Amino acid sequence: MTTTTTPRPRLPLNTFGISFGTAGIAGTWTTAGDLLGAPAAIGEVLWAAAAVAWVVTIVRYLRRPGGIGAVVADLRHPVLGPFAALVPAVGSLLAVHVSTWAPTVGAVGVWAMLALTTAFGAWFVTDLLTTPRDPGTLHGGYLLPTVASSLLGAQALATIGHPALATGFFATGVLFWLLVGAVLLVRFATGPAIPAALLPTLAIVSAPPAVAGNAWWVLTAGAPSVVHTALAGTMVAFLLPHAFLVRRYLRSGFAIGFWAMTFTTAASATYGIRLLTSTDLGTLGIASAWVVVALATVIVGSIAMRSMGLFLQGPHDAATAAVPAADRRSSRSLD
């Protein structure tokens, strides 16, 4: 009698959005602890959860079939490939937090993740310049390897005491925000229509103002600046369209890909807290900041609860749900 084993399902790269979003909301609560007096333990628990999710996802991803060849194919995948940038991005966020109580260890982690980020970003840009792709494969995740990674790198470098180099990374992030953002706007406006499963990646398009704002805040130690005024206005302008997209999000069907919305939510909340508590609004500013914390926590928490439901159904269901439905046929070609 022979027994057959079901092959371990591939873990798509966008699954790293779980640890990315968790680290984001951990940063929100840490900022709330510093500026609003929120319990520090909440932030620390969330940071620990982000670290566990990051390590588990890496281990699970590397224990997949196909070996190094499959990993390389994933990196070249036109839809899921850009999400590889989340691996060092999460590592950088964790290292920055560690640096607050273990400076040397944290700094080593920041430099290591920065090297990975820079290498992948350079390779990604090279691939963009030399490999034409179907416009239908472009989505908000294309901002991750260049824009998000550069701006997070700037924040990390500023935190560990390298403001000059951080300014260079900040400028790089803004440059690619303009370049890649313009390409994406043309793609969305001219079609084809973005598949329902990739709809949550529209949230990533709204992330740069907040991520840039948080980086500039650390670079300038929170000093008032016209830059913050410009970024705050831009952040609001980029976030407002999502109010009109709520019904489409709800109708699209839940998948792990919804974690693409969480870091934008958390980064915007973190920047919002900083701005609201730095104004002369007094009690109104504090109350508004708490509303921002609560709203971000509810959004991220709701996505986390829905994700738990998928994992309780079984690992195969969760892994399948992480892959955009419109892309599964092309994904099979990577195996």
C-alpha positions, 0 to 999 in steps of 0.5 A: 500500500503506497501513501501519497503526500501532498506537496508543501504549498509555496509561500508567496513573497507577499506573505511577508506583508504580515510581519511588515504590517505588524512591525508598522503597528508596533511602531505606531504604539511605540510612538503612542507610548512616547507621545501619548503615554500609552502602555509601552508593553503593547508596543513591545508585544507587537514588536515581538509578534513582528519578529516571530512572524518575520522569522517563521515566514523566512524559515517557512519560505526557505523550506519550499520545493525548488531550491535556489532556482525557485527563489530566483524565479520568485524574485523575477516574478512580475507580480510577486517579485517586488515583495521580496523587498519586505524581507530586509525592510522588516529586518531594518525596522526590527533592528532600529527598535533593537538599537534603542536598548542595544545600540551596537547590535541594532546598528549591525542589524541596520547595516546588514539590512541596508546592504540587502536593501541596496543590493536588491533595489539596484538589481530590481531597477536593472531588471526594470530597465532591461526587461520589458513587462506587461503593464497589467502586472504593475501594481503598488508593490513596485514602490517597495524595492526603491521608494519604501526601502530607501525611505525606511533606510533613511529613517534607520540611518538617522536613528543610529546617528548617520544623518548625512547618509540618511539624507542621501537615502531620503532623496533617493526615495523621493526621486523614485517616488516621483518616477515609479509613482508616475508610471503607476498612475499612467498604468492605472489610468490607461488600464488594464483594470487592476485585478480584484486580488491586487486591489489592496496594493493600491494602499501602497501607493498612498504610503510614501508621504507618511513613510517620508514624513516619519523619516524626515521627522527622525532626521530633523528631530521633529523640528517644525518644517515646511517639509512636514506641511507639504508631506502632511497635505500630500498624505491626506490627499493620497489617503482620501480616495480609499474612503471611496474604495471601501466597498470595492475592497469589501467585495473583492474577497479577503486574502493574505494580500490585504496585509498590503494595506496595513503598513500604509495604515500604520505609517500614516497613523504614526506620522499623524500622531507626531503631527497632531501632538506637535501642534498647539491644538492641546487636548483636541490634538491629543484626542485626535491622535488617540482616534488615529491610534484606535482606527489604525489598530482596528484596521490592522487587527481586523485583517489579522483576525481574518488571516487567522481564520484562513490559517485555521482552515489549513496551511494550504488554504492560507498559502493559496489565499496569499497568491492573487487569483488572477496570477495563479496560472502564471505562478505555476510556471515558477515551480 
